[in-house]
Amino acid sequence: MIAFRATKPNSDLRRWASPQVSYLVISLGTVIQFLICIIWLIISPPFPEFNVKAKTGVLVYECNEGSSTAFWVTLGYMSFLALISCLVAFLARELPDRFNEAKYITFSMLAFLTVWVSFIPASLSTSGKYTVAMEVFAIMSSSWAILCCLFFPKCYIILFHPQVNSRRNLLRKHIIM
């Protein structure tokens, strides 16, 4: 998005349009997520425990998250990144059509957010092994939503329409439109 706005004369955005800035943003987001998880594992790591309150007379072996605050901070940070992606996709809707993937990004982020927003009340109302199963389901379904919405359309073009995947064709169609 910045690259298209930086092409205007006398734009201050030119210095932000370099590939190094993209690499820095991605690296910074990954490092922050990594640090949150490392701090969580150092301060209060998850551990297995017996739950005697789930069913009378039955010991239920389950995973205790350690620090529920750390769990929700991790989930909140991932939600923050998803919201930023939705915002960028919304702002990118005005880009030229051949370069615009805003619809794929928006749909994948909406699927991601829907899964996690529905996860919050569901996780508060379950306990034991069902909570872990629901966490795994939420992680898997949100990952598959992003994968399907962003990666599969690109694979379709690359595998089934390689003639469309050329610079000349991309720029020619952009100028004609």
Salt bridges, closest charged atoms under 4 A:
GLU94 OE2 - ARG93 NH2 3.74
GLU101 OE1 - LYS154 NZ 2.91
